[in-house]
Amino acid sequence: MTLEAIKYENDTLEILDQLLLPGEHKYIPISSVEDGWKAIKLMQVRGAPAIAIVGCLSLAVELKKTLFSSKEELSKFIEEKLNYLVTSRPTAVNMGKAAKKFIQKSESLTTNSKFTLQDMLKRIVTAIEEMLPNDISVNKTLSKYGADHILQMFNDEPVDILTHCNTGSLATAGYGTALGVIRTLHERKKLLHVYCTETRPYNQGARLTAYEHVYEKMPATLICDSMVSTLMDRRGVSAVIVGADRVVVNGDTANKIGTYQLAIAAKHHDIPFYVACPTTTFDPHLETGKDIHIEERPHEEMTHFNGVSVAAPGINCWNPAFDVTPASLITGGIVTEFGVFKPSELAEKLVPIVMSLHLEDPDHVNTGPDPS
Ligand SMILES: CSC[C@H]1O[C@H](OP(=O)(O)O)[C@H](O)[C@@H]1O
């Protein structure tokens, strides 16, 4: 049983307030898109997949209690609300892709006269609700591929893994991406030890990943971000696996700040470095990582801890929430639900898959650029 970041039952949406973890385990209601936007912006819920799921479910909740007079009015409402949700956190691509997908679906249903207003509302809400089980299923599939790939590299011997930030059930619908691979290794009794970094300044590792490890009794050790190179030098790890917020066509990857230097250290120590993400985190429209918008967050996240100042008052700060790891440092591969790819394989092998995915939508009518 994993921790549950998102609860959606009987048309009611609640999220685990991750700002309070690990000290307090409290669910808060999300009753509108505005509630969803604020919770994502404040990082009460975070993690690329979870952001998209909570954002879209907040729309579903609001749709169910709003009256519309026409399909055109409904379609306009959906487009406005989804585009607003995308502004909450710009770096992760998942919310933007989900918005494109559902806006296109809404436009298709509006123009297709065989669907009534009620049909359209039901199909949009159902498609949003399906994000939850789909995410868990996709995470379990990619985790299997990732664990298989790592174990194949180490002759099926148990491995030591290093990970960064939080990519587990608190960042997704319930299983996890990089932490999903670690979970699978643990389930197969092939996880010797997992090291998690504290992940300054928001401390997703110390507060969230360590919480998941302890909750599930995984053999885990917390280290400071600054200890990574010494860990690799003095104790050694078999592989590093991290999540992603946006992977682009050449394999460059935006992920939590600190990932880039983790990859440099892994390269120096000849340790395979993996990125694990569902294809909802893959952006087929950006060729390289130089064009990825990196979110900068409030200085207080660096200068204060639980409201207590831990830095010299008045000092200037720079707080980019993410960095971009060049494809050349992702030496293990990019782990997806379609398999593990070298960064150099993405353009030829993954882009066609991702670009065709939306064609499987039964409501898809080619009314504009693909949402992938
Ligand atoms: C599967 S979560 C992906 C990604 O999201 C996290 O960022 P944040 O906590 O700011 O939302 C982190 O970069 C994870 O690797």
The ligand as a Tripos MOL2 file, in Angstrom:
@<TRIPOS>MOLECULE
LIG
   15    15     1     0     0
SMALL
NO_CHARGES

@<TRIPOS>ATOM
      1 C1          7.3030   12.2030  -11.1390 C.3       1 LIG1
      2 S1          7.5610   13.8000  -10.5180 S.3       1 LIG1
      3 C2          8.6130   14.5340  -11.6280 C.3       1 LIG1
      4 C3          9.4160   15.6840  -11.0410 C.3       1 LIG1
      5 O1          8.6090   16.7140  -10.3890 O.3       1 LIG1
      6 C4          9.3250   17.2030   -9.2280 C.3       1 LIG1
      7 O2          9.3410   18.6030   -9.1650 O.3       1 LIG1
      8 P1          8.3670   19.3820   -8.1050 P.3       1 LIG1
      9 O3          8.4800   18.6660   -6.7920 O.co2     1 LIG1
     10 O4          8.9110   20.7990   -8.0710 O.co2     1 LIG1
     11 O5          6.9900   19.3190   -8.7190 O.co2     1 LIG1
     12 C5         10.7280   16.6910   -9.4240 C.3       1 LIG1
     13 O6         11.4320   17.4790  -10.3830 O.3       1 LIG1
     14 C6         10.4210   15.3080   -9.9810 C.3       1 LIG1
     15 O7         11.5370   14.6460  -10.4910 O.3       1 LIG1
@<TRIPOS>BOND
     1     1     2 1
     2     2     3 1
     3     3     4 1
     4     4     5 1
     5     4    14 1
     6     5     6 1
     7     6     7 1
     8     6    12 1
     9     7     8 1
    10     8     9 2
    11     8    10 1
    12     8    11 1
    13    12    13 1
    14    12    14 1
    15    14    15 1
@<TRIPOS>SUBSTRUCTURE
     1 LIG1         1 GROUP 0 **** ****
